[in-house]
Structures are given as structure tokens and as C-alpha cells.
Amino acid sequence: MTSRSAWTGWITFAGVLFVVVGFLDFIQGVIAVARDKYYALTPNQVIVFDVSTWGWIMIVWGIIVVFAGFSLIWGRSWARWFAIVVGCLIFLVQLSFLGQSQAPLWSLTVLALTIVVLYALIVRWDDQVEDRMRIDQTVDTGPQSQGF
């Protein structure tokens, strides 16, 4: 029986979390494109684009985040760095919304989850790689037969 590190599960959790966040970003973008008046802007908020352009940006961003999540789940080594960059961008965007947001608890929750994901990707990636190598060796050699 092969033992697995607990951090292997955290890497998978990071991938699943990215898939969920990307899907939500995608849906948010579709709503912004389909219904321009759905999001209400107050006079003290700054928006660089009109709402439909922002919606298209969110659709593309959602696809990118979903792609990063599935790449992590599939264990692609290049996905680690891609997901770290995406996670840092998510962190910076949420940090910038923290002071302007009507719901700072949501931003703080996303920041906390992003910190956990980045910790798993940066500090504990080697544990996940070792577990995958150990599992691959077990599959390649098969069960050891004992001759009588």
C-alpha cells in the first residue's frame, strides 16, 4: 500500500478551487455581457471599461483560471508556475477591491483561500511530486509476487 502526503490532496484542492473560481468568473462575465444594467455602479467607484467590456474580460479570465485548475488536477508540472501567477493576480485584484467593496468579508475569504493555495503550490509541491513518482513506480512494477 502506498502512503500519500496530505499535501497531495491540497494540490488537488487548489485545482478544484481554481475551477470553481474560474467558472464563477465566467458566469459573472456572461451576466455582465447579457445584462448591462445588472451591476450597479455608485459615483465613488472607478471602472476603467464599460460593463460589457468588463464582462468579456471576465469571460476570458474565467476560462484561463479553469484551465489552470484542470492543469493542476492533472498534475502538469508547468501548471504550478502558471497557477502561482494566476493566484498572485487573484490576490492583487482582491486586495485592491478590499477597500472599495461593499462586502469586505468576501474579499477577505478569497484572500485567505488564495494564501492557502499559494502556500500549497510554492512550499509543498515537492511532496506532491514525490507522491506521484512513488505511485508511478508502484504501477510500473506491479505487485511483487512471491514464489513458493
N, C-alpha and C positions, 0 to 999 in steps of 0.2 A: 504494500500500500504506500502510495506516495504522499508525503506531507507537503502542504502548501502553506506559504506565508499568508498571513492575514492581509498583507498589503496588496496581494494579487487581486483580492476582492475589491479593494479600494480603487485600483486602476480601472476595473470594470465599472465600478460605481461612477467614476469620473466620466467614463464614456457614455453611460446611460444618462447621467445628468446633463451632459452636453447635448445629447439627442433630444431630451425633453426641452431644454432651454432653446435650442435651435428651432424646434417645432413651434414653441410659443412665440418666438420672434417672427417666424414665418407667418403665423396666423395673425399676429399684430400688424404685420405689413399688409396682408391681404385686406384686413379691415380698413386700414388707412387708405388703400387704393380704391376700394369699393365704395366707401362712405367717407367723403372728405370732412363732413361735419361731425363725425363720431367723436373725435378728440377735441376737447375744448381747450383753447389756449387763453391764459389770462394775460393782461397787459404787462405784467412784470416778468414773464417768461421769454426767453430768447430761443428762437428757432431759425436756423440758417436756411432751410429749404421749405418749400410748401409741403403740405401734409401728404400729397400723393407721391412726391419725390422721396420723402422720408419713408413712405410705405414701400416703394421699390427697393430702397437701400436695405430696409429691414427684411424683405423677402430674400434678397441675395445673401445678407448676413446670416439669416436663419439656415439657408442651405449650406453655407460654409461651416457653421457650428455643428449641424447634423453630420456633415462629412467628417469633421474632426472627431466627433463622438463615436461613430461607427469604426473609424480607423483605430481608435484606442481599444474598442471592444475586440476587434480582430487582432490586436497585438502588433500592429505595424510599428517598427522602431522609429521611423520618421515622424509618425503621428505624435510622438512625445513632444518634440520641439514645436510642431505646428500647434498642438493643443496648449502648450505653455504660452505661445504668442497670443493665441485666441483668448486664453484665460486672463492674461495680463490686460488685453484690450477690454474685456468684460469688466475687470476690476476697475480700470481707469474710468470707464463710462459710468459705472455705478457710483463711483466716488464723486464724479462730477455732478451727478443728479442728487446726491445726498443732501446738499444744502438747498436745492430748489424744489425738491419733491414735496408733495402733499402727504406722502406716505413714506417717511424715512425708515420705518421698520422693514419694509420690503427691500429697500436698498441695503440695509444692514444685514438682512438674511442672505441676500445674494452675495454680498461681500464675504460673509463668513463661509458660505459653501465654496466660493471661489478660492479662498485661502486653503481650505481642506484639500480641494482638488489639486491646486498648485503644489502643496506640500507632498501629496502622494506622487505627483509626476516628477518633481525635482529631487526629493530626498529618497524616496523608496522605489524608484524604477528598477534598480539593480536586483532587489528582491523578486520582483515580478519576472525579470529576465531569467534569473536562476531557476525559478519555479518552472517556467516554460521549457528550459533546457532539460531539467530533470524529468519532466513529463514526456518530452520527445524521446529521451534516452530509454525510458521505460517502454514506450510504444515500439521503438525500433528493436529492442532486444526481446521483447515479449516476456511472458512468464518463464521463469527458469524451471526447466524440467529436471527432476531428479531421477536418475537411472537406478534401477534395482538390479 
